[in-house]
């Protein structure tokens, strides 16, 4: 094998290794970015649901307390 053939083969191997390494790095970065976006979306969705549930529960409790107080006051007045 001549030096030129050896150099060409070495260059091709190096190029393939570099391409594979670059592909792996790109894949990892893409995966991490996708994971972060998904996590943020999930967190926001969960926060909104939790806030709504908490608001509804608080509203119900407040309504019940107000109703009880009103009932007591009405009972006292009659």
RAKAPE-V671470 format. One record per backbone hydrogen bond with DSSP energy under -1.0 kcal/mol. NH is the residue of the N-H (numbers start at 0). CO is the residue of the C=O. If there is no record, write none. Layout:
nh=NH co=CO
nh=NH co=CO
This chain:
nh=5 co=1
nh=6 co=2
nh=7 co=3
nh=8 co=4
nh=9 co=5
nh=10 co=6
nh=11 co=7
nh=12 co=8
nh=13 co=9
nh=14 co=10
nh=15 co=11
nh=16 co=12
nh=17 co=13
nh=18 co=14
nh=19 co=15
nh=20 co=16
nh=21 co=17
nh=22 co=18
nh=23 co=19
nh=24 co=20
nh=25 co=21
nh=26 co=22
nh=27 co=23
nh=28 co=24
nh=29 co=25
nh=30 co=26
nh=31 co=27
nh=32 co=28
nh=33 co=29
nh=34 co=30
nh=35 co=31
nh=36 co=32
nh=37 co=33
nh=38 co=34
nh=39 co=35
nh=40 co=36
nh=41 co=37
nh=42 co=38
nh=43 co=39
nh=44 co=40
nh=45 co=41
nh=46 co=42
nh=47 co=43
nh=48 co=44
nh=49 co=45
nh=50 co=46
nh=51 co=47
nh=52 co=48
nh=53 co=49
nh=54 co=50
nh=55 co=51
nh=56 co=52
nh=57 co=53
nh=58 co=54
nh=59 co=55
nh=60 co=56
nh=61 co=57
nh=62 co=58
nh=63 co=59
nh=64 co=60
nh=65 co=61
nh=66 co=62
nh=67 co=63
nh=68 co=64
nh=69 co=65
nh=70 co=66
nh=71 co=67
nh=72 co=68
nh=73 co=69
nh=74 co=70
nh=75 co=71
nh=76 co=72
nh=77 co=73
